[in-house]
Amino acid sequence: MPQRLPPLVAALALAAALFPATGQPRWQGDERCRLATDAVPATYAHCGTVAVALDPAAPDGPSIEVFVARVPASSAEPRADPLLLIAGGPGQSTVDFYLQLRGAFEPARRDRDIVLVDQRGTGRSADGFRCAVPEDLSLDTAGAEQLERVIDACAAELEHDPRFYTTSVAVRDLERVRDALGIEQWNVYGVSYGTRVAQHYLRRYPERVRALVLDGVVPPPLALGPDVAREAQRALEQIFARCAADALCGARFAALPQLFSEVLARLEAGASDETDPPPISALELRTLVRFMTYSAATVSLLPVLIGEAHAGNYEPLAGQARTLLRELPESLSFPMSNSVTCTEDLPYVEAAATGGLDATYLGTAIMDALEMICARWPVGSIDDGFKTPVVSATPALLLSGEFDPITPPAYAERVLSGGLSNGVHLVGRGQGHGLAGIGCVPRILRSFLEDPVPGELDASCLALEPPMPFFLTLLGPAP
């Protein structure tokens, strides 16, 4: 996560860069360690680092350290094929992702170790690649002048070349970690952006992947950018339609799309029914709604929050926005995210694809910000074939949320039809982005790893998971 780099850490990172990453990769450390964040209980693992070349084309050049944690299986005799987790973002720490969602992987951990690798530039693998980012920075809300200052200041703080912090380089790191740990094959789980990493790892090292799990699927040819606003609009319209179809929600919040449009217009105009200006801006409202649609739990709050704001009570919305905007910069690495997006996405956005964004509630704000960032950020390179579908008969489990606002079920279907010939796609009814921790999905995941035959996977329990009911008041849903 982005932080100021203490002088001592900077010196150590500089010293580490003097040692080349050539020869047989080694697992440095292998010490019992305590993994924790402020918000979740600690877990114990075996931790260490693996040296990798900063520039894969210069294996005798400077190296960096990639942090690795191996969480032991509950069984005294674990299987030889552990489960590798790859977090999203781009820019999220895999260790932090696991700590936040640890329960989702407990069934799988009964007889398999779980391997956590903080991708270069993220979490505990970010020495020399951190920069200070304002607490309230968001691509949805940042003004042009603020964003330019942040981009330039961030780039100036970095000790390592941003061109080497891309997916094409990261999969080489993963392979080096596998070799260092002495693992013949592993099972690979990726979520969101991590599905891009997982698919490219499978493309480059197919013999090393026993089974593949993609959660919130990104098709390799996709250039993320304009689709963000379109898919966010689609998801919001689906949520509004679901409320209208629900007897209680529809009666309590009639014409919800109109209420939302009127609140947004009121905030755009800078006026309200109050004497004081509202404690939330239109840009902040857009950002809040986009990220609330990621989770079924926060989706259940949307109608009542919009209804309260329409009645002049903006504080519930503002409270949610304050929490979200404070957490966003801390959860993702700004420089690593820039390196990935500016190398792998924006250069492949066609001009025609940006048309019609003004008709969405997000408008062009995200695309405008990405274009500004990438005009000032160093661009790396991608491997041959990187933007083509992955063709493989490796057993694959694909997971989608019905109302996912960023990686809709259609994306997973595209990946299946594009080349994963031995896969199955499951859709969580009423769910958002990421299914691993939802209902019976942890058990489905374990069953798939036990016997990775997609056509025989029993996932009937997923259809029994009801969508979360909408809140009718700030106190909760109907009893």
WOMOJO-V448431 format. One record per residue. RES is the residue in one small letter. PSI is psi in whole degrees, 0 to 359 (NA if undefined). OMEGA is omega in degrees with one decimal (* if undefined). NEAR is the number of other C-alpha atoms within 10 Angstrom. Layout:
# WOMOJO-V448431
res->(RES:RES)
psi->(PSI:PSI)
omega->(OMEGA:OMEGA)
near->(NEAR:NEAR)
This chain:
# WOMOJO-V448431
res->(m:p:q:r:l:p:p:l:v:a:a:l:a:l:a:a:a:l:f:p:a:t:g:q:p:r:w:q:g:d:e:r:c:r:l:a:t:d:a:v:p:a:t:y:a:h:c:g:t:v:a:v:a:l:d:p:a:a:p:d:g:p:s:i:e:v:f:v:a:r:v:p:a:s:s:a:e:p:r:a:d:p:l:l:l:i:a:g:g:p:g:q:s:t:v:d:f:y:l:q:l:r:g:a:f:e:p:a:r:r:d:r:d:i:v:l:v:d:q:r:g:t:g:r:s:a:d:g:f:r:c:a:v:p:e:d:l:s:l:d:t:a:g:a:e:q:l:e:r:v:i:d:a:c:a:a:e:l:e:h:d:p:r:f:y:t:t:s:v:a:v:r:d:l:e:r:v:r:d:a:l:g:i:e:q:w:n:v:y:g:v:s:y:g:t:r:v:a:q:h:y:l:r:r:y:p:e:r:v:r:a:l:v:l:d:g:v:v:p:p:p:l:a:l:g:p:d:v:a:r:e:a:q:r:a:l:e:q:i:f:a:r:c:a:a:d:a:l:c:g:a:r:f:a:a:l:p:q:l:f:s:e:v:l:a:r:l:e:a:g:a:s:d:e:t:d:p:p:p:i:s:a:l:e:l:r:t:l:v:r:f:m:t:y:s:a:a:t:v:s:l:l:p:v:l:i:g:e:a:h:a:g:n:y:e:p:l:a:g:q:a:r:t:l:l:r:e:l:p:e:s:l:s:f:p:m:s:n:s:v:t:c:t:e:d:l:p:y:v:e:a:a:a:t:g:g:l:d:a:t:y:l:g:t:a:i:m:d:a:l:e:m:i:c:a:r:w:p:v:g:s:i:d:d:g:f:k:t:p:v:v:s:a:t:p:a:l:l:l:s:g:e:f:d:p:i:t:p:p:a:y:a:e:r:v:l:s:g:g:l:s:n:g:v:h:l:v:g:r:g:q:g:h:g:l:a:g:i:g:c:v:p:r:i:l:r:s:f:l:e:d:p:v:p:g:e:l:d:a:s:c:l:a:l:e:p:p:m:p:f:f:l:t:l:l:g:p:a:p)
psi->(148:130:162:141:112:149:320:316:321:319:319:320:321:319:319:329:347:345:124:159:34:171:192:124:142:145:101:125:281:47:150:129:163:120:128:156:175:332:347:156:158:156:160:146:176:122:153:192:158:129:132:151:133:314:111:335:352:71:339:4:198:151:164:167:131:127:135:134:134:107:118:149:156:327:146:344:76:157:159:347:95:176:119:130:141:119:175:212:256:146:359:144:128:324:313:320:314:317:322:333:28:319:331:335:4:317:319:332:355:319:19:135:155:126:127:123:115:112:145:133:357:155:239:6:30:13:130:3:44:152:156:131:134:144:330:15:131:138:333:330:345:137:163:313:318:316:319:317:316:316:310:319:321:311:324:334:337:138:342:155:119:342:344:16:59:173:319:325:321:324:331:322:315:319:324:322:314:315:317:326:353:32:127:311:150:164:141:123:127:144:135:236:329:339:330:315:313:317:321:327:316:321:317:327:60:328:349:353:114:315:152:134:122:121:107:78:132:116:136:322:346:133:102:135:267:330:338:311:320:316:327:319:316:314:318:319:323:321:316:319:323:320:316:327:345:126:314:313:317:323:322:325:66:144:48:319:322:320:315:315:321:321:315:316:321:317:325:321:350:23:158:177:355:159:317:153:151:149:16:141:169:320:319:323:316:314:315:312:318:313:335:332:355:333:137:329:318:333:323:340:340:310:315:325:319:318:317:317:320:329:0:357:94:349:319:318:315:322:317:319:320:316:314:311:336:325:331:307:335:340:342:149:113:311:320:320:318:316:318:309:318:342:320:344:294:320:344:9:123:145:321:336:344:358:147:5:334:341:355:160:339:339:216:8:315:315:320:317:317:319:322:316:310:341:341:2:138:139:131:205:162:156:157:135:2:322:20:156:147:127:118:149:10:135:130:135:120:134:136:150:140:320:26:123:0:324:80:164:330:330:316:320:324:320:318:309:339:346:347:86:348:50:166:144:124:138:125:117:127:7:166:233:114:119:352:323:10:124:239:5:321:323:323:318:315:317:319:319:327:318:84:70:93:321:344:7:126:105:24:334:334:326:342:352:113:148:152:137:150:143:134:336:176:347:342:185:177:142:NA)
omega->(-175.6:177.9:170.2:-176.3:179.4:-178.6:-178.2:179.4:178.3:179.6:178.9:179.0:178.9:179.4:-179.8:-178.1:-179.7:-176.2:-179.4:-178.4:-178.4:175.9:-179.1:179.1:-178.2:177.7:-174.6:174.7:-177.0:-179.9:175.4:-175.3:179.8:178.7:-177.3:167.3:-178.1:-169.5:-173.6:177.6:-178.1:169.7:-176.4:-176.5:168.7:-172.2:176.6:178.5:173.7:178.7:178.0:179.2:175.5:176.9:-177.7:179.1:179.3:-175.0:178.1:-179.4:-179.0:178.1:172.2:-179.5:175.5:-177.5:-178.7:173.2:177.9:-179.6:-172.9:176.1:176.3:-178.8:176.0:179.4:-176.9:175.6:-177.2:-176.9:-178.5:177.5:175.7:176.1:176.8:-175.0:-176.9:-178.9:-0.3:175.5:-179.1:173.9:177.3:177.7:-179.9:176.8:-179.4:-179.0:-179.6:-173.4:-172.2:-178.1:-179.2:-175.3:179.7:176.6:179.3:-176.2:-179.5:-177.7:176.3:169.8:173.6:-178.1:179.9:177.5:172.7:-177.8:-179.2:-178.8:-178.4:171.5:-176.2:176.3:-173.4:178.1:-179.0:-178.1:176.3:172.5:-180.0:-179.8:178.5:-176.4:-174.7:-177.2:173.6:178.1:-178.6:-169.5:-173.9:173.3:-175.2:-176.8:179.0:-177.3:178.7:179.3:-178.7:-179.3:-176.5:179.7:179.8:-178.9:-179.0:-179.1:-171.8:178.2:-176.8:-177.0:-178.1:-177.7:-176.7:-178.6:-176.3:-180.0:-178.5:178.0:-175.9:-179.2:174.2:176.1:-179.7:179.7:177.5:176.6:179.1:180.0:-178.5:-179.4:179.1:-179.2:179.6:177.7:172.0:174.1:-172.1:174.9:173.9:178.1:175.9:176.0:178.4:175.5:174.6:179.0:-177.5:180.0:-179.6:174.5:177.4:179.8:-175.1:-174.1:-172.7:-176.9:-177.6:-176.4:177.9:179.6:-174.5:174.6:-180.0:-173.1:-172.9:-160.0:174.8:176.6:-178.6:-178.9:-172.9:171.6:-179.2:-178.1:-179.2:179.6:-179.3:-179.2:-178.3:-179.3:175.8:178.4:178.7:-178.1:-179.6:178.4:176.8:179.6:177.4:179.9:178.8:177.2:-179.2:-179.3:179.0:-173.7:-176.3:-179.2:-179.4:179.2:-177.0:-175.8:179.0:178.2:-178.2:177.3:179.3:177.7:-179.8:-179.6:-179.1:176.3:-179.6:179.8:179.6:179.3:176.3:-179.1:179.4:-178.5:175.9:176.9:-176.9:173.4:178.1:176.9:-179.4:-176.3:179.1:179.5:177.7:178.5:178.6:177.9:178.6:179.8:-178.9:-178.0:-179.6:-175.6:174.3:179.9:177.4:-172.7:177.7:-179.2:-179.7:173.3:-177.9:-179.8:-169.7:-177.7:-177.2:178.0:177.6:178.5:178.2:-179.9:179.4:178.1:177.3:179.4:-176.8:-171.0:177.3:176.0:-176.9:178.6:176.6:-178.4:-179.8:179.4:-177.2:-176.0:176.1:-175.4:-173.0:-178.1:-178.4:-172.5:-177.0:174.7:-179.6:-178.8:180.0:177.7:178.3:-177.6:179.7:-175.0:-176.1:178.0:-167.4:-174.6:-170.8:179.7:-175.4:175.9:178.0:-176.1:-178.3:-176.0:-176.8:179.8:175.1:-178.3:179.5:179.7:178.5:-178.9:177.0:-179.8:-176.9:-172.0:-176.8:178.4:178.6:-179.4:179.9:179.1:178.9:179.6:-172.0:174.1:-176.1:-173.1:178.2:-176.8:179.1:-179.9:178.1:178.0:172.3:178.0:-174.8:-175.5:177.9:178.0:176.5:178.4:-175.4:173.1:176.2:177.8:-174.6:174.1:-179.7:-175.9:178.1:169.6:-176.9:-176.3:-179.8:-175.1:-176.3:176.4:-174.6:179.0:-179.9:178.4:179.4:178.0:178.4:179.9:178.2:-177.0:-177.9:179.1:177.6:-170.7:-176.9:-175.2:174.8:-176.6:178.9:-179.3:178.2:-177.2:177.3:-175.1:-178.3:-171.0:179.8:-176.5:-168.4:-175.9:-173.9:170.7:-175.7:-177.7:176.6:178.0:177.2:179.0:179.5:179.6:179.9:179.4:178.1:-176.4:-172.6:175.1:-172.0:-176.9:-178.6:-177.8:177.3:179.6:-175.5:-178.4:-176.9:179.7:-178.7:-179.7:-178.2:172.7:178.7:179.6:177.7:170.2:176.3:172.8:178.1:179.8:177.7:178.2:177.2:179.8:*)
near->(25:24:15:13:18:9:9:9:12:17:14:12:20:18:13:16:21:12:16:18:23:15:8:9:18:18:20:15:12:15:11:14:16:12:19:15:12:6:8:13:11:13:14:14:22:17:22:19:22:24:25:29:23:25:17:18:9:13:15:15:17:22:25:28:23:26:24:28:24:22:22:19:20:15:12:9:10:15:15:14:21:26:27:22:24:29:26:22:18:25:27:26:28:26:26:21:18:20:18:16:13:17:14:21:20:17:17:24:22:18:21:26:23:25:27:24:28:27:32:28:32:31:25:20:21:27:25:21:28:27:24:16:19:13:12:16:20:19:15:21:20:18:13:13:8:11:18:17:10:20:20:13:14:19:19:10:15:16:15:21:16:20:20:23:27:27:27:22:24:22:21:17:23:24:17:20:24:20:16:17:17:13:14:14:18:22:20:28:25:24:26:21:24:28:26:25:29:25:30:24:22:22:18:17:13:15:12:18:20:20:24:26:27:28:27:30:30:25:24:22:17:17:20:18:21:23:19:18:26:22:19:25:21:16:22:24:15:16:22:21:15:15:24:19:12:14:10:17:22:18:13:18:18:16:14:23:17:11:19:20:14:15:23:21:14:17:20:12:11:13:14:19:12:10:7:8:13:20:16:19:19:18:18:22:22:19:20:21:21:23:18:22:25:22:19:23:17:17:24:22:22:25:26:24:23:26:21:19:22:20:13:14:18:21:15:16:22:20:12:17:23:15:12:17:18:15:14:16:20:18:18:21:26:27:27:28:19:24:27:26:21:25:22:25:17:18:13:15:16:11:8:8:12:16:11:13:19:13:12:15:22:22:18:19:19:19:22:15:20:17:15:15:22:18:12:13:20:16:22:18:16:15:11:8:13:18:18:14:21:22:16:18:13:19:23:26:27:26:25:28:25:20:29:27:28:27:28:24:22:13:17:25:17:16:23:23:12:16:15:22:15:16:23:20:17:20:21:25:18:20:24:27:26:22:25:25:15:15:16:18:21:19:19:21:21:20:17:23:24:13:12:21:18:16:10:10:15:11:16:11:12:17:12:12:16:12:13:16:19:23:22:22:15:11:8:13:16:11:3)
